[in-house]
Amino acid sequence: MAARVKLIADSGSTKTEWALLGDQQPAVFNTQGVSPYFQSAAQITGIMEGELLPQLPAGVHIDEVYFYGTGLSQPKNIQLVTDSLKSVWPAALIDVNHDLMGAARALCGREPGIASILGTGSNSCYFDGEKIVKNNPGLGFILGDEGSGAYLGRKVLQYYLYNTFDEELMARFDQKFNTSKDEILENIYRKPLANRYLSRFASFLSENRQHFLVENILEDGLNDFFFNHIYKYRESWTTALHFTGGIAWHFQDVIRELCDLYELPMGKILRTPMDGLIVFHS
């Protein structure tokens, strides 16, 4: 009997990663991101028909679709994405959920754990092996997102604009970004997607490791995430802490050091949730 063919999506606002599971080895594809806040059902359907279907094997029959994405904590957004998927695969089982559930399933499988996302933004939850039981409220990049790319990028800009960097780091910053105070403030306060703009500057940290000021930013920024989020779950002392996202991946040594410092049980770190989701749904 042939295995049921499954399609898994891990979607952000800029990129969606898809995996096709069946009798063969999993195949992975990419399309532009899906954001129910900014796209209509017709536009989302257009992405799948115009970008995804041409990449899939000819004649493949999809039995199940599991879609995890940003902005899918609200019922109306879930329905919008569900309707779009149903219009493309009307006979398939459709399951739409938010990205934090995707991260929890990818990181924890069917075991309890603390699942954290550290990417452009940040989020966390306690997952009991079946459902998300606790979720510390996300306040967005202006009030929250501790430990995220946007949060760390903001710290970089503060050190630069306040002249806290020494001459060496100031010169490296100028050479890399070639920007000005006016341009920075224009992008943050007057242009859209300021969180993505801020997160660009987190790359400066990975390129200048071992400088004490850079290490200070990383340790303080990630410690803020532990203090404001991880510490709020009493389960964090007894269940493994798992992480996914670009920031978690690139600065995993700092995360491991913080877990050691606070005697918290360290779990796994994945660059993206997809590998874990393939295992979960296989």
Secondary structure by P-SEA (a helix, b strand, c coil): cccbbbbbbbccccbbbbbbbccccbbbbbccccccccccaaaaaaaaaccccccccccccccbbbbbbcccccaaaaaaaaaaaaaaccccbbbbbcaaaaaaaaaccccbbbbbbbccccccccccccccccccccccccccccccaaaaaaaaaaaaaaccccaaaaaaaaaaccccaaaaaaacccccaaaaaaaccaaaaaaccccaaaaaaaaaaaaaaaaaccccccccccbbbbbbcaaaaaaaaaaaaaaaaaccbbbbbbccaaaaaaaaac
